[in-house]
Amino acid sequence: MKELAQQLKEKNLKVTPQRLAIFQMLSNTVEHPSAETIYKALETTHPTMSLATVYKTLDALKKASLIQELNVGEDCFRYDARTHSHPHLICVSCCKVVDMDSIYLNDIRERVEKNSDFDILDEKIYFYGVCPNCKESKEH
């Protein structure tokens, strides 16, 4: 918890119980929760926190580069505390988001730079498909 508070301070963000709770939740999960999911998960421990506070906090954390926002389609956003560049797999059936190992990302980045003459600063790569659970339920 002290480490997370220190990260907030380093980004000149005021350390509040709400910010700490949201940042901790995102830092301790491989899920990619929506603002509503975060709000519902923290509702019992932070009953005075509003959904608006969750959105404002997520925006502040995103602007401070402490989390990343993933647009999974149709204005549905998910959040990830793993801020290094890495691809995501998104299920078009259940909207599950899964991190993918970024081992091949450098190869793609180098090819894009070479073929476009751009200096690539960042990338967001999404792969859309059907997850194993949804695939299995459709087969039965």
C-alpha positions, 0 to 999 in steps of 0.5 A: 500500500505504501508503494502505491501511495508513493507512486501517486505522490510521485505523479503529484496526485493527492493520496486519498482513500478512494484513489488508493483503493481504486489503484490497489484494486487495479494493481492486484488484478489481471482482470480488466474491470470497467468503472462500474465493476470497480465501483461495485467491488469497492462499494462495501468498503467505501460506501460514500464513494460515488460512481462519479468519483471512480470515473474522476479517479480513473481519469486522473490515474490515466492522465498520470500514466499509472493505468491505461484505458482500453476501449473494447468497443461501443464506448465500453472502457476497461482499465489496466494497471499494467501500463507497459505496451502489450496486446490484449485479446477481447472476446466479442461474445462476453467482452472478456479482456486478456493480456497477451505476452508482448514478445513479438511487439518489438518486431511489429513496431520495428516493421511499422517504423521501417515501412512508414518512416514514423517514429512510433511512440506507443501502440495499442493492439487489440485482437478480437475473437471468441474466448474458450469459454464462449466457444465451448458454450456455443458448441454444446 
